[in-house]
Amino acid sequence: MTVRFGAVTVDWLGLATIRLEGQTGAVIYTDPGPETYGVLDGLEPRDGDLILVSHDHHYDPDSIRRVAHEDAIVVVHESIDAREMDREVEQPEALPYEVERVRADESFVLGPLDLFTTPAYNDPAGPHVDEAGTPYHPEGRGCGFAVTVDGVSAFWPGDTDVLPFHEELDVDLFCPPVGGTFTMDRHEAADLADRIRPDLVLPVHYDTFEAIEIDADAFVVDVANRGVPVVLDEQN
């Protein structure tokens, strides 16, 4: 289903792929694809004005081509390097779009859109590490994105733990990853939602594959019981 929130419509297409469309027509996608998980199967809208890619796991040129129109701007974290990936893909700069690299601590304006980035990583001393104790997402290798479109600020934290600065954020729409294993889990995300008190929570990054399967209804009940508005978009 499409979620309507103020002047913005929101669609969660699977994993970390979120489509935002403002009333004035701007279309933003976060982390389209990757095609490995079938997130965009049967879809080639090619209507995206702005494509935001948080880190290398979510960098997929074919999926970007599915959602971006010919004049799109593609914003990628500075660490993304095709040469370091376990699959053959071109560098972001080889894509047929305007490509901008960003750090995890920037604020900028792109046309009518205000954006800022945030750090996104797993704490080496926390639970979201592999068997060797290595974080799945090391510090400095990704970011979160907040974008304000038609007066609505939407925040996708990226693949990350809950970090101390998160609770200081003032956002209208909060789209946390809730699948656990590689990111914050549903309990951590609910606690964070309670602290930042957004106008709406729409969880993402869960149920796409076994390691991030959760009880989404339990998350909704948890958040709603804290007096925070929450909605699911489970069309996929």
Secondary structure, 3 states (H helix, E strand, C coil): CCEEECCEEEEEEECCEEEEEECCCCEEEECCCCHHHCCCCCCCCCCEEEEEECEHHHCCHHHHHHHEEEEEEEEEECCCCHHHCCCCCCCHHHCCCEEEEECCCCEEEECCEEEEEEECCCCCCCCCECCCCCECCCCCCEEEEEEEECCEEEEECCCCCCCHHHHHCCCCEECCECECCCCCEHHHHHHHHHHHCCCEECCECCCCCHHHCCCHHHHHHHHHHCCCCECCCCCC
